[in-house]
Amino acid sequence: MALPFAAAAIFVRIYASADSVLLNRLGGNAAAAFYGVPYKFVFAFQFVPIALAAALFPTYSREAGQGKARLGELFWNAERYLMLVALPLVAGMVSLAHPLIVTFYKTQYLPSVPIMMILAWCLIPSFLDYPVGALLNASHKQNIQTAFMGLIMVLSIVLNLLLIPHFGAIASAYAALIGNSTLFIGGLCYAAKLADIPWKKLAASAARIGASALAMALIVELTEGRIKLYLSVALGVAVYALGLFLTRELGRKDIEHLRNILRPPSPETAPTESEITV
């Protein structure tokens, strides 16, 4: 039973490093550096879905086979919490890619700006795939999850080999976006066979959260350069929170749950089952 998990770990390690290695070989050290800087910045937030998936797994394991409706509700709520974090992160990184790169890495890394804007979109499928993987693994479908990971690993390597010689570092960013999106969509299609996912509730939450994140991005775009960067970010966060409250997508109880999820994963701080359930 452990073999699929071991293979998945190997696939993930290869997938996570293949783009940088191939970019260094085919595009040179400069291209690898321009790609590596935004990659580390964007994926520094992976502890959020990891913490949630760790808390979800035992609940999924208990509920698997007991009822698709219950699994669907758990899945929807997990995806909703992750969207609450992922969508504003994407909006902020896309809107502030230029000032963030210049502030932290200076003007010599300006070629990293468009790469960061593309990689930021990877957070959506990357975050949302963790509950999918947890559901498949808890339902004894680890072979399916591992097969998806192996497929994406091969797809990423092929895309990088084909595109890097022609487009450089930005090719690896697009390959990462395609790979993460394909893994999420493929797993989601299979997860729909295991749980009764409330698609209307999921779409409604995505629309409300997306609209609030868009309002945040617009405010940040309008104020960036006119006021200090931290004030622009603070104003954007306030607009995002206001949008969530006005659309009734977020309440006081949700804030407490999100506070626990956003903490680095540990036995003391990981969200509990009761914090994830509806």
C-alpha positions in Angstrom: 0.0 0.0 0.0 2.9 2.3 0.6 4.4 2.0 -2.9 2.1 4.5 -4.6 2.9 7.1 -1.9 6.6 6.5 -2.4 6.3 6.8 -6.1 4.2 10.0 -5.7 6.9 11.5 -3.5 9.5 10.8 -6.1 7.3 12.2 -8.9 6.7 15.4 -6.9 10.4 15.9 -6.2 11.3 15.5 -9.9 8.4 17.7 -11.0 9.4 20.4 -8.5 13.0 20.6 -9.7 12.9 19.5 -13.4 12.0 23.0 -14.6 14.9 24.7 -12.8 17.4 22.0 -13.9 16.3 22.1 -17.5 16.1 25.9 -17.6 19.7 26.1 -16.3 20.9 23.6 -18.9 19.0 24.9 -21.9 18.6 28.6 -21.0 21.6 29.4 -18.9 22.2 30.6 -15.4 20.6 34.0 -15.9 17.3 32.5 -17.1 17.3 30.0 -14.1 17.9 32.9 -11.7 15.1 35.0 -13.2 12.8 32.0 -12.8 13.9 30.9 -9.4 13.3 34.2 -7.7 9.6 34.4 -8.3 9.1 30.7 -8.0 10.4 30.7 -4.4 8.3 33.8 -3.6 5.1 32.4 -5.0 5.3 28.9 -3.6 6.4 30.0 -0.1 2.7 29.9 0.8 2.3 26.1 0.3 2.1 25.5 4.0 -1.5 26.7 3.9 -3.0 23.9 1.8 -0.6 21.4 3.4 -1.9 22.2 6.9 -5.5 21.8 5.7 -4.9 18.6 3.8 -3.2 17.1 6.9 -6.3 17.9 9.0 -8.7 16.7 6.3 -7.1 13.2 5.7 -8.4 11.4 8.9 -11.9 12.9 8.4 -11.9 11.8 4.7 -10.7 8.3 5.8 -13.5 7.9 8.3 -16.2 9.2 6.0 -15.0 7.4 2.8 -17.6 4.8 1.9 -20.1 6.1 4.4 -21.8 8.6 2.3 -21.0 10.7 -0.8 -23.0 13.7 0.4 -21.0 14.1 3.6 -17.7 13.9 1.7 -19.0 16.4 -0.8 -19.8 19.0 2.0 -16.3 18.5 3.5 -14.7 18.9 0.1 -16.7 22.1 -0.7 -15.8 23.7 2.6 -12.1 22.9 2.3 -12.0 24.3 -1.2 -13.8 27.4 0.0 -11.3 28.1 2.7 -8.4 27.6 0.3 -10.0 30.0 -2.3 -10.3 32.6 0.5 -6.5 32.5 0.8 -5.4 31.7 -2.8 -7.4 34.2 -4.8 -6.3 37.4 -2.9 -2.7 36.1 -3.0 -3.0 35.8 -6.8 -4.6 39.2 -7.1 -1.9 40.8 -4.9 1.0 39.1 -6.7 -0.2 39.9 -10.2 -1.0 43.6 -9.3 2.3 44.1 -7.3 4.7 41.9 -9.2 6.8 44.9 -10.4 7.1 46.7 -7.0 7.7 43.4 -5.2 10.5 42.3 -7.4 12.1 45.8 -7.4 11.8 46.2 -3.6 13.2 42.8 -2.7 15.5 41.9 -5.6 16.3 45.3 -7.3 16.0 46.3 -10.9 18.4 43.7 -12.3 15.6 41.1 -11.7 13.0 43.0 -13.8 12.8 40.1 -16.2 11.3 38.1 -13.3 8.2 40.3 -13.3 6.2 38.7 -16.1 7.3 35.3 -14.8 5.9 36.1 -11.4 2.6 37.2 -12.9 2.2 33.8 -14.6 3.4 31.7 -11.7 1.0 33.5 -9.3 -1.9 31.9 -11.2 -0.4 28.5 -10.3 -1.5 29.0 -6.7 -5.2 28.5 -7.6 -4.9 24.9 -9.0 -2.0 24.1 -6.6 -4.0 25.1 -3.5 -7.2 23.5 -4.7 -5.6 20.2 -5.6 -4.6 19.4 -2.0 -8.2 18.5 -0.9 -8.5 16.5 -4.2 -5.4 14.5 -3.4 -6.4 13.9 0.2 -9.9 12.6 -0.9 -8.4 10.2 -3.5 -5.8 8.9 -1.0 -8.3 8.5 1.8 -10.6 6.6 -0.5 -7.9 4.1 -1.3 -7.4 5.6 -4.8 -3.8 6.4 -4.2 -2.9 4.6 -7.4 -5.0 7.1 -9.4 -3.4 10.1 -7.6 0.1 8.7 -8.2 -0.7 8.1 -11.9 -1.9 11.7 -12.3 1.4 12.9 -10.7 3.5 10.7 -13.0 1.6 12.0 -16.0 2.1 15.7 -15.0 5.8 15.0 -14.3 6.3 13.7 -17.8 4.1 16.6 -19.3 6.2 19.2 -17.5 9.5 17.7 -18.7 8.3 17.5 -22.3 6.9 21.1 -22.3 10.1 22.5 -20.8 12.3 20.6 -23.4 10.2 21.9 -26.2 9.6 25.5 -25.1 12.7 26.6 -23.2 15.0 26.8 -26.3 12.4 29.2 -28.0 11.0 31.2 -25.1 13.4 31.0 -22.2 12.4 31.3 -18.6 8.8 32.3 -19.3 8.3 28.9 -20.9 8.9 27.2 -17.6 6.3 29.4 -16.0 3.7 28.4 -18.5 4.7 24.8 -18.2 4.1 25.0 -14.4 0.7 26.6 -14.9 -0.4 24.0 -17.4 1.0 21.2 -15.2 -0.7 22.3 -12.0 -4.0 23.0 -13.8 -4.0 19.6 -15.5 -3.3 17.8 -12.2 -6.1 19.6 -10.5 -8.7 19.2 -13.2 -7.9 15.5 -13.7 -8.1 14.8 -10.0 -11.3 16.8 -9.6 -13.0 14.8 -12.4 -12.2 11.6 -10.6 -13.0 13.0 -7.1 -16.5 13.8 -8.4 -17.1 10.0 -8.7 -16.3 9.6 -5.0 -18.3 12.5 -3.5 -21.4 14.4 -4.2 -19.7 17.8 -4.7 -22.2 20.7 -4.4 -21.1 22.4 -7.6 -23.6 25.3 -7.3 -22.3 26.2 -3.8 -18.7 25.8 -5.0 -19.3 28.1 -8.0 -21.2 30.7 -5.9 -18.3 30.8 -3.4 -15.8 31.1 -6.2 -17.8 34.0 -7.8 -18.1 35.9 -4.5 -14.5 35.4 -3.5 -13.3 36.2 -7.0 -15.2 39.4 -7.2 -13.8 40.5 -3.8 -10.3 39.7 -5.0 -10.8 41.6 -8.2 -11.9 44.7 -6.3 -8.8 44.3 -4.2 -6.6 44.1 -7.3 -8.2 47.2 -8.8 -7.7 49.2 -5.6 -4.0 48.1 -5.4 -3.5 49.0 -9.1 -5.0 52.5 -8.6 -3.0 53.3 -5.4 0.3 51.6 -6.2 2.9 54.3 -6.8 0.7 57.0 -5.3 1.1 55.9 -1.7 3.6 53.7 0.1 3.5 50.0 -0.8 2.4 48.7 2.6 -0.4 51.2 2.7 -1.6 50.1 -0.8 -1.5 46.5 0.4 -3.4 47.3 3.6 -6.0 49.2 1.7 -6.4 46.3 -0.7 -6.8 43.8 2.1 -9.4 46.0 3.7 -11.4 46.2 0.5 -11.2 42.4 0.1 -12.4 41.8 3.6 -15.2 44.3 3.1 -16.3 42.5 -0.1 -16.4 39.2 1.6 -18.6 40.6 4.4 -20.9 42.4 2.1 -21.4 39.2 0.0 -21.8 37.2 3.2 -19.1 34.8 2.2 -17.1 35.4 5.4 -18.2 35.5 9.0 -16.6 35.7 12.4 -16.4 31.9 12.7 -14.7 31.7 9.3 -12.0 34.2 10.5 -11.2 32.0 13.5 -10.9 28.9 11.2 -8.7 30.7 8.7 -6.5 32.0 11.5 -5.8 28.4 12.5 -5.3 27.3 8.9 -2.8 30.1 8.1 -0.5 29.0 11.0 2.5 26.8 10.0 1.5 23.2 10.3 2.1 21.5 13.6 0.2 19.2 16.0 -0.7 22.2 18.1 -1.8 24.6 15.3 -3.2 22.5 12.5 -7.0 23.0 12.1 -9.1 20.3 13.7 -11.9 18.3 12.1 -14.6 20.5 13.8 -13.0 23.6 12.2 -13.3 22.2 8.7 -16.8 20.7 8.9 -19.8 22.8 8.0 
